[in-house]
Amino acid sequence: MNADQLCGLLAEPSRLRTYSAIVLGATTPEQVAGSTGLAAPVVVKALQRLTKGGLIAASRDGFTADEGAFKDAVRESRPEWVPLDPDPARDNVLKSFVRDGRLTHFPTFPDKYRIVLEYIVQDFEAGRVYPESEVNEILNRRHPDHAALRRGLVDARLLTRENSIYTRPSQT
């Protein structure tokens, strides 16, 4: 089920309330009607539609909700992930902090922060000299706090700084 189908199933208030009641533990039409205040025929119709749509399932024990449908719909709607790093462990770290090439937030763990900085430093050519204004411009493409990124890159020795001139050392 894709996100459009999921939203379509829950766009009707009676279906949304019915699904919510089942998620919260209602297993019979009577329990759904009791917890939602909906009339029995409305509940039956909503249950039929939600079952047909695959958002809930009926069994001997009653109705259950497919709570994983939301994660599945989000995964299906996202474009295929292109790895940012060939190492799966490093790529998982980058997936947590980089969206569409931009840093969403700064990692608090030093090892993860280092991986993010090593990813960002690839925007700079080794051995080339950059004035601070150009460094800021490049880093702003990744995150609005270019000063923190710049400081992090220098502190990690991924960039060197002398008189507001920055260079990426050849060994990084």
Phi, psi and omega per residue, in radians:
M1 nan 2.288 3.125
N2 -1.614 3.061 -3.070
A3 -1.104 -0.649 3.117
D4 -1.114 -0.759 3.130
Q5 -1.134 -0.737 3.125
L6 -1.068 -0.833 3.121
C7 -1.107 -0.668 3.108
G8 -1.079 -0.723 3.125
L9 -1.117 -0.622 -3.056
L10 -1.739 0.076 -3.113
A11 -1.230 -0.477 3.110
E12 -1.443 2.170 -3.075
P13 -0.957 -0.645 -3.120
S14 -1.185 -0.617 3.101
R15 -1.250 -0.670 3.113
L16 -1.098 -0.784 3.139
R17 -1.159 -0.672 3.117
T18 -1.131 -0.824 3.126
Y19 -1.058 -0.770 3.136
S20 -1.035 -0.740 3.138
A21 -1.102 -0.686 3.137
I22 -1.209 -0.717 3.081
V23 -1.028 -0.651 -3.111
L24 -1.440 0.042 3.003
G25 2.094 -0.159 3.085
A26 -1.163 2.390 -3.117
T27 -2.145 -0.180 -3.130
T28 -2.165 2.771 3.087
P29 -1.023 -0.621 -3.138
E30 -1.138 -0.734 3.109
Q31 -1.145 -0.695 3.112
V32 -1.092 -0.824 3.142
A33 -1.064 -0.724 -3.135
G34 -1.133 -0.671 -3.085
S35 -1.499 -0.362 -3.115
T36 -1.779 -0.358 -3.071
G37 1.374 0.151 3.123
L38 -1.438 2.630 3.086
A39 -1.197 2.612 -3.097
A40 -0.950 -0.778 -3.140
P41 -1.118 -0.585 3.116
V42 -1.187 -0.725 3.127
V43 -1.115 -0.791 -3.134
V44 -1.054 -0.770 3.127
K45 -1.116 -0.737 3.130
A46 -1.134 -0.732 3.120
L47 -1.087 -0.710 3.109
Q48 -1.074 -0.821 -3.105
R49 -1.149 -0.744 -3.141
L50 -1.184 -0.620 3.088
T51 -1.192 -0.810 3.122
K52 -1.057 -0.658 -3.141
G53 -1.347 -0.185 3.092
G54 1.510 0.170 -3.123
L55 -1.483 -0.425 3.023
I56 -2.312 2.825 3.118
A57 -2.254 2.537 3.099
A58 -1.860 2.410 3.075
S59 -2.508 -3.100 3.104
R60 -1.031 -0.555 -3.093
D61 -1.473 -0.057 3.126
G62 2.025 -2.839 -3.094
F63 -1.572 2.524 3.035
T64 -2.344 2.630 -3.112
A65 -1.676 2.509 3.005
D66 -1.532 1.552 -3.089
E67 -1.277 -0.323 3.111
G68 -1.367 -0.129 -3.104
A69 -1.052 -0.574 -3.119
F70 -1.201 -0.816 3.105
K71 -1.082 -0.730 3.139
D72 -1.083 -0.731 -3.133
A73 -1.143 -0.688 3.112
V74 -1.151 -0.790 3.129
R75 -1.049 -0.706 -3.124
E76 -1.189 -0.545 -3.086
S77 -1.422 -0.295 -3.137
R78 -1.415 2.507 3.040
P79 -1.158 2.758 3.123
E80 -0.955 2.312 -3.130
W81 -1.286 2.207 3.040
V82 -1.711 2.109 -3.096
P83 -0.995 2.421 3.096
L84 -1.580 -0.283 3.141
D85 -2.560 2.419 -3.128
P86 -1.170 -0.409 3.106
D87 -1.391 2.068 -3.082
P88 -1.007 -0.642 -3.139
A89 -1.152 -0.780 3.117
R90 -1.166 -0.685 3.133
D91 -1.084 -0.672 3.100
N92 -1.092 -0.677 3.083
V93 -1.107 -0.822 -3.115
L94 -1.113 -0.627 3.092
K95 -1.036 -0.573 -3.109
S96 -1.308 -0.389 -3.004
F97 -2.144 -0.166 -3.082
V98 -2.149 2.213 3.058
R99 -2.263 2.227 3.137
D100 0.899 0.665 3.094
G101 1.421 -0.036 -3.112
R102 -1.931 2.515 3.088
L103 -1.310 2.129 -3.109
T104 -1.406 -0.633 3.093
H105 -2.857 2.855 -3.084
F106 -1.502 2.297 3.056
P107 -1.119 2.541 3.106
T108 -1.620 -0.402 3.113
F109 -1.477 2.257 -3.083
P110 -0.972 -0.698 -3.122
D111 -1.124 -0.686 3.124
K112 -1.246 -0.679 3.103
Y113 -1.072 -0.689 3.124
R114 -1.092 -0.739 3.124
I115 -1.078 -0.747 3.118
V116 -1.119 -0.764 3.125
L117 -1.111 -0.686 3.110
E118 -1.139 -0.536 3.056
Y119 -1.225 -0.798 -3.079
I120 -1.198 -0.624 -3.093
V121 -1.117 -0.299 3.110
Q122 -1.144 -0.226 3.067
D123 -1.259 -0.183 -3.086
F124 -1.954 2.414 3.092
E125 -1.388 2.362 3.114
A126 -1.115 2.349 3.083
G127 1.454 -0.244 -3.139
R128 -1.399 2.542 3.137
V129 -1.650 2.318 -3.136
Y130 -2.183 2.263 2.987
P131 -1.269 2.741 -3.082
E132 -0.989 -0.660 -3.130
S133 -1.079 -0.662 3.122
E134 -1.262 -0.648 3.067
V135 -1.048 -0.808 3.126
N136 -1.050 -0.752 3.137
E137 -1.071 -0.778 3.134
I138 -1.135 -0.786 -3.105
L139 -1.223 -0.528 3.090
N140 -1.097 -0.404 3.076
R141 -1.207 -0.390 -3.105
R142 -1.705 -0.621 -3.103
H143 -2.902 2.517 -3.107
P144 -1.162 -0.380 3.125
D145 -1.576 1.233 -3.103
H146 -1.112 -0.520 -3.127
A147 -1.136 -0.735 3.123
A148 -1.159 -0.717 3.096
L149 -1.117 -0.773 -3.134
R150 -1.048 -0.803 3.130
R151 -1.082 -0.754 3.127
G152 -1.084 -0.738 3.130
L153 -1.141 -0.683 3.118
V154 -1.234 -0.795 3.134
D155 -1.065 -0.600 3.124
A156 -1.440 -0.022 -3.137
R157 1.094 0.515 3.051
L158 -1.545 -0.414 2.967
L159 -2.251 2.554 3.016
T160 -1.852 2.647 -3.126
R161 -2.303 2.317 3.030
E162 -2.598 2.041 -3.140
N163 0.950 0.836 3.119
S164 1.079 0.388 3.052
I165 -2.021 2.275 -3.053
Y166 -2.025 2.542 3.110
T167 -2.461 2.464 3.007
R168 -1.592 2.059 3.139
P169 -1.077 2.651 -3.080
S170 -1.138 -0.493 -3.060
Q171 -1.451 -0.053 -3.136
T172 -1.466 nan nan
